[in-house]
């Protein structure tokens, strides 16, 4: 079994929100903030390859975010994801499973992409079925204090554009069980 990280791009997040109660004097040298206290973060997903499975854990932000989103989070290099996946020797159609622990925008945006007509489409598909063997989704709905982190119109990786409340495979279904 091989496990490696794949970069999916960069975004900026508030340093205080990311480090919580840790004083700024302790983290600012590690991850220097800009003049608005935003720190640049590299986003990564895990790629797990075994003899019969190619699994992604998370899919990054993706490339379809609107101007308002971009003005808040300043995403850059979002095209890295597919480039680095290919450099790791994996084409998108070879991905057999995608695990999404929760539906925050920074974890699921790369699971779907816009088609030429602008409609959102599931990005990872198995060639013989047209869909991924298993999309495992952890938390599907936000708690009230985290609702701002869910962008259902552009982040939902559910099949055929279904809403995130529609039945989709949960962790442990489709023969995909996560255990450590």
C-alpha positions in Angstrom: 0.0 0.0 0.0 1.3 3.5 -0.9 0.2 6.7 0.9 1.2 10.1 -0.3 0.0 13.7 -0.2 -1.2 15.6 -3.2 -1.2 19.4 -3.3 -4.5 20.9 -4.4 -3.6 24.6 -4.2 -3.3 27.4 -1.6 -5.8 29.6 0.2 -5.7 32.3 2.9 -7.3 31.9 6.3 -7.3 34.1 9.3 -4.4 33.3 11.5 -6.3 33.8 14.8 -9.1 31.4 13.6 -6.6 28.8 12.6 -4.4 28.9 15.7 -7.2 29.6 18.2 -5.9 30.4 21.7 -2.2 30.0 20.7 -0.7 33.5 21.0 0.3 35.1 17.7 3.9 35.5 18.9 4.2 31.7 18.9 2.9 31.1 15.4 3.7 34.2 13.3 7.2 33.1 12.4 6.0 29.6 11.4 3.2 31.0 9.1 3.6 34.8 8.7 0.3 36.6 8.3 -0.2 39.4 5.8 -1.4 42.9 6.8 -4.9 41.6 7.2 -3.8 38.7 9.5 -4.4 36.1 6.8 -2.0 33.2 6.5 -1.3 31.2 3.3 -2.1 27.5 3.6 -1.2 24.7 1.3 -4.1 22.3 0.9 -3.3 18.6 0.5 -5.3 15.5 0.0 -4.3 11.9 0.8 -3.8 9.4 -2.1 -3.9 5.8 -1.0 -3.0 3.2 -3.6 -3.3 -0.6 -3.1 -3.4 -3.4 -5.6 -7.1 -3.0 -6.3 -8.1 0.5 -4.9 -7.1 4.1 -5.5 -8.6 6.2 -2.7 -8.6 10.0 -2.3 -9.3 11.5 1.1 -10.6 15.0 0.5 -10.5 16.8 -2.8 -9.5 20.4 -2.0 -11.3 23.6 -2.9 -11.6 23.1 -6.6 -11.6 25.7 -9.4 -15.2 26.8 -9.6 -15.5 29.4 -6.8 -17.1 32.7 -7.5 -15.6 36.2 -7.1 -17.0 36.7 -3.5 -15.4 33.4 -2.3 -12.1 34.4 -4.0 -12.2 37.8 -2.3 -12.4 36.1 1.1 -10.0 33.2 0.7 -7.7 34.2 -2.2 -7.3 30.7 -3.6 -4.3 30.2 -5.9 -2.9 27.3 -7.9 -6.1 25.3 -7.8 -5.1 23.6 -10.9 -2.3 21.8 -9.0 -4.7 19.0 -7.9 -5.1 17.2 -11.3 -1.5 17.9 -12.3 -0.1 16.4 -9.1 -2.5 13.5 -9.3 -1.2 12.7 -12.8 2.4 13.1 -11.6 1.6 10.4 -9.0 0.6 8.1 -11.8 -3.2 8.4 -11.3 -5.7 9.6 -13.8 -9.0 10.8 -12.4 -10.9 7.9 -14.0 -8.6 5.5 -12.0 -9.8 6.7 -8.6 -12.1 4.0 -7.2 -13.1 5.7 -3.9 -13.3 9.2 -2.5 -13.6 9.8 1.3 -15.0 13.1 2.4 -15.0 13.3 6.2 -17.2 16.4 6.1 -18.6 18.9 3.5 -16.6 22.0 4.3 -15.6 23.8 1.1 -11.9 23.2 1.5 -12.4 19.5 1.5 -15.0 18.8 -1.2 -14.8 21.4 -3.9 -12.5 19.4 -6.1 -15.0 16.5 -6.2 -17.1 18.3 -8.8 -16.2 20.6 -11.7 -18.2 22.6 -14.2 -18.9 21.2 -17.6 -18.6 23.2 -20.8 -22.3 24.2 -20.3 -21.6 25.4 -16.8 -23.5 22.5 -15.1 -21.6 20.9 -12.1 -20.6 17.3 -12.6 -18.9 14.7 -10.4 -15.2 14.8 -11.2 -14.2 11.3 -10.4 -15.9 8.5 -12.4 -15.1 4.9 -12.9 -15.1 4.3 -16.7 -17.4 1.2 -16.6 -20.1 2.6 -14.3 -19.9 6.3 -14.8 -19.5 6.9 -11.1 -17.1 6.4 -8.3 -17.4 3.1 -6.5 -17.8 4.8 -3.1 -18.1 8.4 -2.0 -18.0 8.2 1.7 -19.3 11.3 3.4 -19.0 12.0 7.1 -21.0 14.9 8.4 -23.5 16.1 5.8 -25.1 19.1 7.5 -23.4 21.9 9.4 -23.8 22.7 13.1 -25.1 26.3 13.4 -21.7 27.7 14.3 -20.1 26.1 11.2 -22.9 26.8 8.6 -20.7 29.4 6.9 -18.2 26.7 5.9 -20.7 24.8 3.8 -21.4 25.9 0.2 -24.0 23.3 -1.0 -24.5 24.8 -4.4 -20.8 24.5 -5.4 -19.4 21.9 -3.0 -21.9 19.1 -2.9 -20.3 16.0 -4.4 -23.5 14.0 -4.6 -24.4 12.1 -7.7 -26.2 13.7 -10.6 -26.4 17.1 -9.0 -28.6 15.8 -6.1 -28.7 17.8 -3.0 -26.5 16.8 -0.1 -29.5 15.6 1.8 -30.2 13.0 -0.8 -29.1 9.5 0.0 -25.5 8.9 -1.0 -23.1 6.3 0.3 -21.9 6.9 3.8 -18.6 5.8 5.2 -18.4 2.0 5.4 -20.8 1.4 2.5 -19.9 0.0 -0.9 -17.3 -2.3 0.6 -15.2 0.6 1.8 -14.5 0.4 5.5 -12.0 2.8 7.1 -10.1 1.3 10.0 -6.7 2.0 11.6 
